[in-house]
Amino acid sequence: MSRFTTELRVIPTAAWIVAAFAYACLTVPLFISVAPTDRVIGHWPRWEQALVVYVGLLLVAALVALIGYVYGDAKRRQMRYVMWTLLAIFIPHAIGIILYFILRDPLPKPCPGCGHAEKAQLPFCARCGILLRPTCPKCAEPVEPTWSNCAYCGQQLAET
Amino acid sequence: MSEHDTIRELLALAAAGALTPAEEQRVAEHVRSCIACSNELEAWRPIARELRRLPTPQPSSWLVQATLARAEATLAEQAEQDWNRRALIGVVAFSWLLTLASWAVFHEVSERFGSMLAPQFSHPWIGFAFMALEWLAGAAAAVVLAVHQRDERRLA
C-alpha cells in the first residue's frame, strides 16, 4: 500500500460524506439554474458548462476532504485537533491547511512495552512508565543512543 | 612521481594483501628487478602477518543495536520529511487553485448580488483588497501559531 493510500485512510468517513454531499448540493443547482443564465458561460454548449461546474467544484470536495485529513491527522499526532480543524475551515484559501503541514508534530511512536502511541519527544511512556528514550542519569535530559557523554551536563554515559 | 616511488607506496598494502590483482601484478614485476623494493616488501611481510594474528575488535551488542536503531530512526525521519515536502507542495498548489477559482466566484457573485449591497461592490480593487487581507490574516496566523508552538515545545 502506497503512502498516499495510507494517508487517505486518515480522512474520516464523515468528511467523505460531507464532501460528497457538498459536491452534489452545489453542482446540481449550479448546472441546472445558474450556468444557463450566466453572462459568460451561459452561451457555451451544455457539455462545456457541465465541465466547468462539475470539474471546478471538485475543488470544494477536495477542500472538505483536506479539512477532514487535518482533523484525523492532528488527532493521530496527539495535537489540538479541534483548534487545527477550525483553523483549516476558517482561514481562507486553504492557508490554515498549509500552516498545519508546516507546523505539525512528528508521528507518535508506539511504546515497546504496552503499544500505546506516545509523542516522539517524550522520554517515558505515560501509560506503563517504560523508558522510551535513554536519559542522562545525572540531569535526566534525553540523550541519543550513540552518545558517550551527555551533551547537556557532560556526564559519562555507561555503555551497558 | 617515478614508477619506483609509486610502487614503494604500494608495498605495505601488497604485504597486507590489500591490492587489486592488476596492482599486485605491477608490484611483482617491479620487485623482480628492484632489490630495494624487494627488501622493503620482505620487511613488511612479518608485520602484516603479525597484524593479521591480532583479534579483530568486535563492537558491543549495545553499540550494534544503538547504531541500527539510530539508522532506522534516521531513515524513517527522512521518509517523513520527503512526504511532508511533497504534501506541502501539493497543498500550496491547491491553495493557489482555490484562490484563482474564488476570484471567478467573487466576480460571479458581485455581478449578480453586488447591486443589492452597494454600487461599488463589483469594483475589482475590492476583490484585490479582500484577497490581500485574507493572505495577510493567514500570514499573521502563521506567525502567532509558530511562536505558540515554539513555546509549547520549549515547555515539553
Interface residues (C-beta under 8 A of the other chain):
Chain A: R3 E7 D38 R39 G56 L59 A62 L63 L66 L87 I91 P92 H93 A94 I95 G96 I97 I98 L99 F101 I102 L103 R104 P106 L107 K119 Q121 L122 E144 P145 T146 E159 T160
Chain B: S60 W62 L63 Q65 A66 T67 A69 R70 E77 E80 W83 N84 A87 L88 V91 V92 F94 S95 L97 L98 T99 A101 S102 E108 E111 M131 E134 W135 A137 G138 A141 A142 L145 A146 Q149 R153 A156
